[in-house]
Amino acid sequence: MKKEKLLFIGLGDIACRVCALIDLERYDLFGLCRSKRDLSTTLSINCLQGDARDARNMQSVLAREFDVIVVVLTPDERSDKAYRQTYVESIQTLITELKHPLLRGPRLILFVSSTRVYGQNEGEWVDEFSQTRPSSFAGIRLREAELALLHSQLNSCVVRFSGIYGGNERHLMQEVKQGIGCARFPEHYTNRIHRDDCAGVLLHLIERSKEAKALSPLYLATDCEPASMWDVKHWMADQLGLPKSHLRQVADEGSRRSSKRCSNRLLLETGYQFRYPSFRQGYQFVIQSIS
């Protein structure tokens, strides 16, 4: 079987985790990043240096004619300008260059977006069919990039990740150890997905497409249990052996601005099985490392 060529536009943590899972007998891996890197030995990635917004650079890169392109970018800073450049301009350049008449387009483009495109804040359930009402510049720019790709007539799929965790972050755990609680009411719902499941979801969709199974144009990728911050912190306190009275209630400080419950039903219907179906499984390692 002929190998397929897979390009990652952006070579951050999630992209590298996907590469670590890929069968190298079936794919040749390429990665585009702005800084010079060598991942040929550790992850068998052919690193290409360049800026995804640069049309001439993208012409040179795309001339290799990739079968799958995964766009998983990270802005350099949290500003409207950075989000517009990173997401909107990069996607616009990609679309323009892929429409060259002599270029064979990919069978799949995966674009990693975020649940920031939702503006619901009253604990509502949201899914792929819910209205998007972003109020932050991050959500607005991500939605702009999504729409550009989905309206491009290219074979594409947008994946909206909820809050990604699973690295070395310990902020939440330290708050619990210090007794910093949260308001119980109104409930502040949170949604998460472990980094390993982010990689697993992307690989699952790549493989599903390779097997000629239909993909939805959009998937909401989040674990199976939205949970209130109250429940999360009290579960953590229990795991750390702290008494129920340890956590102090604090006044609500507008946390409901991001309070919603994300449904992963459509993703589960594709057959994906979560390694960490809830925060309980996902936070076990972090708890053990700081206990």
C-alpha positions as CSV (number, residue, x, y, z in Angstrom):
1,M,0.0,0.0,0.0
2,K,1.3,3.4,-1.0
3,K,2.1,5.7,1.9
4,E,0.1,8.8,2.3
5,K,1.7,12.2,3.0
6,L,0.5,14.0,6.1
7,L,1.3,17.7,6.8
8,F,0.9,19.4,10.2
9,I,0.7,23.2,9.9
10,G,1.9,23.9,13.4
11,L,4.2,21.6,15.4
12,G,3.1,22.1,19.0
13,D,2.3,19.6,21.7
14,I,-0.9,18.2,20.1
15,A,0.7,17.7,16.7
16,C,3.7,15.9,18.1
17,R,1.4,13.6,20.2
18,V,-0.5,12.7,17.0
19,C,2.7,11.9,15.2
20,A,3.8,9.6,18.1
21,L,0.7,7.5,17.5
22,I,0.8,7.3,13.7
23,D,1.8,4.1,11.9
24,L,4.9,5.1,9.9
25,E,4.3,2.2,7.5
26,R,1.2,4.0,6.3
27,Y,2.2,7.7,6.5
28,D,5.1,10.0,5.7
29,L,5.0,12.9,8.2
30,F,5.7,16.6,7.5
31,G,5.5,19.6,9.8
32,L,5.5,23.3,9.0
33,C,6.7,25.6,11.8
34,R,8.2,29.1,11.9
35,S,11.3,28.1,13.8
36,K,14.0,25.6,12.7
37,R,13.5,22.2,14.3
38,D,14.8,18.7,13.8
39,L,12.3,16.0,14.8
40,S,13.4,13.4,12.2
41,T,14.9,11.1,14.8
42,T,12.5,11.3,17.7
43,L,9.2,11.5,15.8
44,S,10.2,10.8,12.1
45,I,8.8,14.2,11.1
46,N,10.2,16.1,8.1
47,C,10.3,19.6,9.4
48,L,9.7,22.5,7.0
49,Q,10.4,26.0,8.2
50,G,8.1,28.8,7.1
51,D,5.1,30.9,7.9
52,A,1.6,29.6,6.9
53,R,0.6,33.2,6.0
54,D,3.3,33.5,3.4
55,A,1.8,32.7,0.0
56,R,5.1,31.9,-1.7
57,N,6.2,29.7,1.1
58,M,2.9,27.8,1.1
59,Q,3.2,27.3,-2.7
60,S,6.5,25.6,-2.2
61,V,5.2,23.5,0.7
62,L,1.9,22.4,-0.9
63,A,3.7,21.5,-4.2
64,R,4.5,18.2,-2.4
65,E,0.7,17.4,-2.7
66,F,-0.3,16.1,0.7
67,D,-3.1,13.6,1.3
68,V,-4.0,15.0,4.7
69,I,-3.4,18.5,6.2
70,V,-3.9,19.1,9.9
71,V,-4.0,22.8,11.0
72,V,-3.2,23.0,14.7
73,L,-1.8,26.5,15.3
74,T,-1.1,28.5,18.5
75,P,-0.9,32.3,18.6
76,D,2.2,33.9,20.0
77,E,0.2,36.1,22.3
78,R,-3.4,36.7,23.4
79,S,-4.4,39.6,21.3
80,D,-6.9,40.1,18.5
81,K,-4.1,40.8,16.0
82,A,-2.3,37.6,16.9
83,Y,-5.5,35.5,16.6
84,R,-6.4,37.1,13.3
85,Q,-2.9,36.5,11.9
86,T,-2.5,33.0,13.2
87,Y,-6.0,31.6,12.3
88,V,-7.8,33.8,9.8
89,E,-4.8,34.8,7.6
90,S,-3.2,31.3,7.7
91,I,-6.5,29.6,6.7
92,Q,-7.1,32.2,3.9
93,T,-3.7,31.6,2.5
94,L,-4.1,27.8,2.6
95,I,-7.4,28.0,0.8
96,T,-6.1,30.3,-1.9
97,E,-3.0,28.1,-2.6
98,L,-4.9,24.8,-2.6
99,K,-7.3,26.1,-5.3
100,H,-4.4,26.3,-7.8
101,P,-5.7,24.4,-10.9
102,L,-2.6,22.2,-11.3
103,L,-2.4,21.2,-7.6
104,R,-4.0,17.9,-6.4
105,G,-5.8,18.8,-3.2
106,P,-5.8,16.8,0.0
107,R,-8.5,14.3,0.7
108,L,-8.9,15.9,4.2
109,I,-8.1,19.1,5.9
110,L,-8.6,19.1,9.7
111,F,-8.7,22.4,11.4
112,V,-8.4,22.6,15.2
113,S,-10.7,25.2,16.7
114,S,-12.1,25.7,20.1
115,T,-15.4,25.8,22.1
116,R,-14.6,29.5,22.6
117,V,-16.8,30.1,19.5
118,Y,-19.8,29.5,21.8
119,G,-21.0,32.4,23.9
120,Q,-23.6,30.6,26.0
121,N,-23.1,31.3,29.7
122,E,-26.2,30.0,31.5
123,G,-25.2,26.3,31.8
124,E,-26.9,25.4,28.5
125,W,-26.0,22.3,26.6
126,V,-24.3,23.0,23.3
127,D,-23.4,20.8,20.3
128,E,-22.4,21.1,16.7
129,F,-25.8,22.5,15.8
130,S,-26.0,25.1,18.5
131,Q,-25.7,28.8,17.6
132,T,-22.3,30.3,18.0
133,R,-22.3,33.7,19.8
134,P,-18.6,34.4,20.5
135,S,-18.0,37.6,22.5
136,S,-14.2,37.4,22.9
137,F,-11.8,38.2,20.1
138,A,-10.5,34.6,20.3
139,G,-13.9,33.1,19.6
140,I,-14.7,35.7,16.9
141,R,-11.4,35.0,15.0
142,L,-11.7,31.2,15.4
143,R,-15.2,31.3,14.0
144,E,-14.1,33.5,11.1
145,A,-11.4,31.0,10.2
146,E,-13.9,28.1,10.6
147,L,-16.4,29.7,8.2
148,A,-13.7,30.5,5.6
149,L,-12.7,26.8,5.5
150,L,-16.2,25.3,5.7
151,H,-17.3,27.6,2.8
152,S,-14.2,26.9,0.7
153,Q,-15.6,23.7,-0.9
154,L,-12.4,21.9,0.1
155,N,-12.7,18.5,1.9
156,S,-12.5,19.8,5.4
157,C,-13.5,19.1,9.0
158,V,-13.4,21.4,12.0
159,V,-12.7,20.0,15.4
160,R,-13.6,22.2,18.4
161,F,-11.7,21.2,21.5
162,S,-12.9,22.2,24.9
163,G,-10.4,23.1,27.7
164,I,-7.2,21.1,27.0
165,Y,-5.3,19.7,30.0
166,G,-2.9,16.9,30.9
167,G,0.5,18.7,30.8
168,N,2.4,20.0,33.8
169,E,-0.3,22.5,34.8
170,R,-0.9,22.4,38.5
171,H,-2.7,25.7,39.1
172,L,-6.0,24.1,39.9
173,M,-4.5,21.5,42.3
174,Q,-2.5,24.2,44.1
175,E,-5.7,26.2,44.6
176,V,-7.4,23.2,46.2
177,K,-4.4,22.5,48.5
178,Q,-4.5,26.2,49.5
179,G,-8.2,25.9,50.3
180,I,-9.4,28.2,47.5
181,G,-12.9,27.1,46.6
182,C,-15.5,28.6,44.4
183,A,-19.1,29.7,44.6
184,R,-21.5,26.8,44.6
185,F,-24.3,28.7,43.0
186,P,-24.8,29.8,40.3
187,E,-23.1,26.6,39.0
188,H,-20.1,27.3,36.8
189,Y,-19.9,24.4,34.3
190,T,-16.6,23.4,32.9
191,N,-15.6,21.2,29.9
192,R,-12.3,19.4,29.4
193,I,-10.4,17.1,27.1
194,H,-7.1,15.5,27.9
195,R,-4.1,16.1,25.6
196,D,-3.9,12.4,24.8
197,D,-7.5,12.3,23.7
198,C,-6.9,15.4,21.5
199,A,-4.3,13.4,19.7
200,G,-6.5,10.3,19.7
201,V,-9.5,12.2,18.2
202,L,-7.4,13.7,15.4
203,L,-5.9,10.3,14.5
204,H,-9.3,8.7,14.7
205,L,-10.8,11.1,12.2
206,I,-7.8,10.8,9.8
207,E,-8.1,7.0,9.9
208,R,-11.9,7.2,9.4
209,S,-11.4,9.4,6.4
210,K,-8.8,7.0,5.0
211,E,-11.3,4.2,5.2
212,A,-13.7,6.3,3.2
213,K,-16.1,6.7,6.1
214,A,-18.1,9.9,6.0
215,L,-17.1,12.7,8.3
216,S,-19.3,15.5,9.6
217,P,-18.0,19.0,8.7
218,L,-17.8,19.7,12.4
219,Y,-17.1,17.8,15.7
220,L,-17.2,19.1,19.2
221,A,-14.4,17.2,21.0
222,T,-14.8,17.2,24.8
223,D,-14.9,14.4,27.4
224,C,-18.0,12.7,28.5
225,E,-18.8,14.6,31.6
226,P,-19.2,18.4,31.9
227,A,-18.8,19.2,35.5
228,S,-19.2,22.2,37.8
229,M,-16.1,23.8,39.2
230,W,-17.5,23.1,42.6
231,D,-17.7,19.3,41.9
232,V,-14.2,19.3,40.4
233,K,-12.6,21.0,43.3
234,H,-14.4,19.0,46.0
235,W,-13.5,15.8,44.2
236,M,-9.8,16.9,44.1
237,A,-9.9,17.8,47.8
238,D,-11.3,14.3,48.6
239,Q,-8.5,12.7,46.5
240,L,-5.9,14.7,48.4
241,G,-7.3,13.6,51.7
242,L,-8.5,17.0,52.7
243,P,-11.7,17.6,54.8
244,K,-14.8,19.0,53.2
245,S,-14.4,22.1,55.3
246,H,-11.0,22.8,53.8
247,L,-12.3,24.6,50.7
248,R,-13.6,28.1,51.3
249,Q,-16.5,29.3,49.4
250,V,-15.8,32.5,47.5
251,A,-18.2,35.0,45.9
252,D,-19.1,34.5,42.3
253,E,-16.8,36.7,40.2
254,G,-18.6,36.4,36.8
255,S,-17.4,32.8,36.1
256,R,-20.7,32.1,34.4
257,R,-19.4,34.0,31.4
258,S,-18.1,30.6,30.2
259,S,-20.6,28.3,31.8
260,K,-22.0,25.8,29.3
261,R,-22.2,22.0,28.9
262,C,-20.6,20.6,25.8
263,S,-22.0,17.4,24.2
264,N,-19.7,14.9,22.5
265,R,-22.5,12.7,21.2
266,L,-21.7,13.2,17.5
267,L,-18.0,12.3,18.1
268,L,-19.0,9.2,20.1
269,E,-21.2,8.1,17.2
270,T,-18.1,7.8,15.0
271,G,-16.8,5.1,17.3
272,Y,-14.1,7.1,19.2
273,Q,-13.4,5.8,22.7
274,F,-12.0,8.2,25.2
275,R,-8.9,7.2,27.2
276,Y,-9.9,9.7,29.8
277,P,-13.8,9.9,29.7
278,S,-13.9,12.4,32.6
279,F,-11.7,14.7,34.7
280,R,-11.5,12.0,37.4
281,Q,-9.4,9.7,35.2
282,G,-7.5,12.5,33.6
283,Y,-6.4,14.2,36.8
284,Q,-5.2,11.1,38.6
285,F,-1.6,11.5,37.4
286,V,-1.5,15.2,38.3
287,I,-2.8,14.4,41.8
288,Q,-0.3,11.7,42.4
289,S,2.6,13.9,41.2
290,I,2.0,16.7,43.7
291,S,0.5,14.8,46.7
